[in-house]
Amino acid sequence: MIQRSRMLTWSVLLKMRLTMKMTQHSCISSTSKLITEMYGGHIPVMVDTVVDVLDPKDSNIYVDMTFGAGGHSKAILQRAPEARIVCLDQDPKAHESAVALSKIYNQGQIMPCMGKFSSLPKIMADLNIEAESVDGFLFDFDTPERGFSLSKDGILDMRMDQGRENTVSAMDVVNNLEERDLTEILRKYGDEKKAKQIARALVEWRYMFGKIRKTKQLVDIIESVFGE
């Protein structure tokens, strides 16, 4: 129940910011151990669960938006050796790892790309990949200073562009929007069945305890809804 609750919580957290689902867990799965032994580097988040949710198939196209050391991509390829993966990352070292991985597989199967999330539309156009043809997107964040981590408490931010002015953070959203607007965001962009209950819990927290500032606070609020 704890694992399921955290999976649901992680999903809801980022539905408020982007139409993406994320998961986080403190334990290391058997697949992540295997990936680490085979390739070394960063132990990716909830490999078994992520791959089960994606249910990768050969010839399907997946976009790994935070390639890093490639743990998740490699796990996908273990399940579907002929899957095609766009490997995106801003880190040159991560890009080098993606290039190295691409040399192991068929030409054009692994597509290493270096850039920001905002560059994805151009990258996809350059690769001649239509948005509708993508079978899954993957994000792996564990950076408390950006407010993306469940295992480590941090400021509720959830922006990849923190350095830019006049951008809206998750803290702005959960503290300033009315219950009706929060419900609409969760329901429209996240297809969240408990959108109204979550929105009401957020507003009630604000009324009773003040501003929601930390990721742990948001986690507790959302988990309280799923624990009902």
C-alpha positions as CSV (number, residue, x, y, z in Angstrom):
1,M,0.0,0.0,0.0
2,I,2.9,2.4,0.8
3,Q,4.5,1.8,-2.6
4,R,1.2,2.2,-4.4
5,S,0.4,5.4,-2.5
6,R,3.8,6.9,-3.4
7,M,3.4,6.0,-7.0
8,L,0.0,7.8,-7.1
9,T,1.4,10.7,-5.2
10,W,4.3,11.1,-7.6
11,S,1.9,11.0,-10.5
12,V,-0.3,13.7,-9.1
13,L,2.6,16.0,-8.2
14,L,3.7,16.5,-11.7
15,K,0.3,16.5,-13.3
16,M,0.0,19.9,-11.7
17,R,3.1,21.1,-13.6
18,L,3.2,19.0,-16.8
19,T,1.3,16.1,-18.4
20,M,3.8,13.6,-17.1
21,K,3.8,10.8,-14.6
22,M,6.8,10.2,-12.3
23,T,7.5,7.6,-9.7
24,Q,10.0,7.5,-6.8
25,H,11.0,4.9,-4.2
26,S,13.7,4.5,-1.7
27,C,14.5,0.8,-2.4
28,I,16.6,-0.6,-5.2
29,S,14.8,-3.0,-7.5
30,S,16.3,-6.2,-8.9
31,T,16.4,-4.8,-12.4
32,S,18.2,-1.7,-11.2
33,K,20.8,-3.9,-9.5
34,L,21.3,-5.8,-12.8
35,I,21.5,-2.5,-14.8
36,T,24.1,-1.2,-12.3
37,E,26.2,-4.3,-12.4
38,M,26.1,-4.4,-16.2
39,Y,26.7,-0.7,-17.0
40,G,27.6,1.0,-13.7
41,G,26.7,4.6,-12.9
42,H,23.5,6.1,-11.5
43,I,20.9,3.7,-10.1
44,P,17.7,4.7,-11.8
45,V,14.4,5.2,-10.0
46,M,12.0,2.3,-9.8
47,V,13.2,0.5,-12.9
48,D,10.9,-2.5,-12.6
49,T,7.8,-0.4,-12.1
50,V,8.7,2.1,-14.8
51,V,9.3,-0.6,-17.3
52,D,6.1,-2.4,-16.3
53,V,4.1,0.8,-16.8
54,L,5.7,1.5,-20.2
55,D,5.3,-2.2,-21.3
56,P,7.8,-1.6,-24.1
57,K,7.5,-3.5,-27.4
58,D,9.9,-4.0,-30.2
59,S,9.9,-1.3,-32.8
60,N,7.9,1.1,-30.5
61,I,9.4,4.6,-30.0
62,Y,10.3,5.9,-26.5
63,V,11.7,9.2,-25.5
64,D,14.0,9.2,-22.5
65,M,14.0,12.9,-21.5
66,T,16.6,12.6,-18.7
67,F,19.0,9.9,-20.1
68,G,21.8,10.4,-17.6
69,A,23.7,7.1,-17.3
70,G,21.0,5.4,-19.4
71,G,19.7,3.1,-16.7
72,H,16.0,3.3,-17.8
73,S,16.8,3.1,-21.5
74,K,18.9,0.0,-21.0
75,A,16.1,-1.6,-19.0
76,I,13.7,-0.9,-21.8
77,L,16.1,-2.5,-24.3
78,Q,16.4,-5.5,-22.1
79,R,12.6,-5.9,-22.3
80,A,12.3,-4.9,-25.9
81,P,15.7,-5.3,-27.7
82,E,14.4,-3.7,-30.9
83,A,12.7,-0.7,-29.3
84,R,13.7,2.7,-30.6
85,I,14.8,5.3,-28.1
86,V,15.4,9.0,-28.3
87,C,18.0,9.8,-25.6
88,L,17.8,13.4,-24.5
89,D,20.1,15.1,-21.9
90,Q,21.8,18.5,-21.4
91,D,24.9,16.9,-19.9
92,P,27.7,16.3,-22.4
93,K,28.9,13.2,-20.5
94,A,25.4,11.8,-20.6
95,H,25.3,12.5,-24.3
96,E,28.6,10.6,-24.7
97,S,27.1,7.6,-22.9
98,A,24.1,7.7,-25.2
99,V,26.4,7.8,-28.3
100,A,28.3,4.8,-26.9
101,L,25.0,2.9,-26.4
102,S,23.9,3.7,-29.9
103,K,27.0,1.9,-31.3
104,I,25.9,-1.3,-29.6
105,Y,22.5,-1.4,-31.4
106,N,21.3,-1.2,-35.0
107,Q,21.9,2.1,-36.8
108,G,19.1,4.6,-36.0
109,Q,17.7,2.5,-33.1
110,I,19.3,4.6,-30.4
111,M,19.1,8.4,-31.1
112,P,21.5,10.4,-28.9
113,C,20.4,14.1,-28.6
114,M,21.8,16.9,-26.4
115,G,19.5,19.7,-25.5
116,K,16.8,21.1,-23.2
117,F,13.3,19.9,-22.9
118,S,12.2,23.0,-25.0
119,S,14.4,21.7,-27.9
120,L,12.4,18.5,-28.2
121,P,10.0,19.6,-30.9
122,K,12.9,20.6,-33.2
123,I,14.8,17.4,-32.3
124,M,11.8,15.3,-33.1
125,A,11.3,17.1,-36.4
126,D,14.9,16.6,-37.3
127,L,14.5,12.9,-36.6
128,N,11.3,12.8,-38.7
129,I,9.4,11.5,-35.7
130,E,5.7,12.5,-35.4
131,A,4.5,13.2,-31.9
132,E,1.6,10.8,-32.4
133,S,4.1,8.0,-33.1
134,V,5.8,8.1,-29.7
135,D,4.7,5.3,-27.5
136,G,6.1,6.6,-24.2
137,F,8.0,9.4,-22.5
138,L,10.2,8.9,-19.5
139,F,11.4,11.4,-16.9
140,D,13.7,10.6,-13.9
141,F,14.2,13.3,-11.4
142,D,15.8,13.1,-8.0
143,T,16.9,16.7,-7.4
144,P,15.4,18.1,-4.1
145,E,16.7,21.6,-4.9
146,R,14.3,21.7,-7.9
147,G,11.4,20.1,-5.9
148,F,11.2,16.9,-8.0
149,S,12.2,14.4,-5.3
150,L,9.9,12.4,-3.0
151,S,12.7,10.8,-1.0
152,K,14.4,14.1,-0.2
153,D,12.4,17.1,1.0
154,G,13.0,20.4,-0.9
155,I,11.4,23.7,-1.9
156,L,8.3,23.1,-4.0
157,D,9.5,24.4,-7.3
158,M,9.3,21.8,-10.1
159,R,10.8,24.1,-12.8
160,M,13.6,23.1,-15.1
161,D,14.2,26.8,-15.9
162,Q,14.6,28.2,-12.4
163,G,17.0,30.9,-13.7
164,R,14.5,32.5,-15.9
165,E,12.3,35.4,-14.6
166,N,8.5,35.4,-14.5
167,T,8.1,31.7,-14.6
168,V,5.5,29.9,-12.6
169,S,6.5,27.4,-10.0
170,A,4.5,24.5,-8.4
171,M,4.5,26.6,-5.2
172,D,2.7,29.4,-7.1
173,V,0.2,27.0,-8.5
174,V,-0.8,25.2,-5.3
175,N,-0.9,28.3,-3.2
176,N,-2.6,30.8,-5.5
177,L,-5.2,29.0,-7.6
178,E,-8.7,28.5,-6.4
179,E,-10.1,25.0,-5.8
180,R,-12.1,25.1,-9.0
181,D,-8.9,25.9,-11.1
182,L,-6.8,23.3,-9.3
183,T,-9.5,20.7,-10.0
184,E,-9.6,21.6,-13.6
185,I,-5.9,21.3,-14.0
186,L,-5.7,17.9,-12.4
187,R,-8.8,16.6,-14.3
188,K,-8.0,18.1,-17.7
189,Y,-4.3,17.6,-18.0
190,G,-3.8,14.7,-15.7
191,D,-7.0,12.7,-16.1
192,E,-7.0,12.5,-12.3
193,K,-10.1,10.8,-10.9
194,K,-9.7,12.3,-7.4
195,A,-9.0,15.8,-8.8
196,K,-11.7,17.5,-6.7
197,Q,-10.7,15.8,-3.5
198,I,-7.0,16.7,-4.0
199,A,-7.9,20.3,-4.8
200,R,-10.1,20.6,-1.8
201,A,-7.3,19.1,0.5
202,L,-4.8,21.7,-0.9
203,V,-7.1,24.6,-0.2
204,E,-8.0,23.3,3.3
205,W,-4.3,22.9,4.1
206,R,-3.7,26.5,3.1
207,Y,-6.6,27.7,5.2
208,M,-5.5,25.8,8.3
209,F,-1.7,25.8,8.1
210,G,-0.7,28.5,5.6
211,K,1.5,28.4,2.5
212,I,2.6,25.0,1.1
213,R,6.3,25.4,0.6
214,K,8.0,22.0,0.7
215,T,7.6,18.9,-1.4
216,K,7.0,16.8,1.7
217,Q,4.0,18.9,2.6
218,L,2.5,18.4,-0.8
219,V,3.2,14.6,-0.6
220,D,1.5,14.4,2.8
221,I,-1.6,16.3,1.5
222,I,-2.0,14.1,-1.6
223,E,-1.3,10.9,0.3
224,S,-4.0,11.8,2.8
225,V,-6.5,11.8,-0.1
226,F,-5.5,8.4,-1.4
227,G,-5.5,7.1,2.2
228,E,-9.2,7.9,2.7
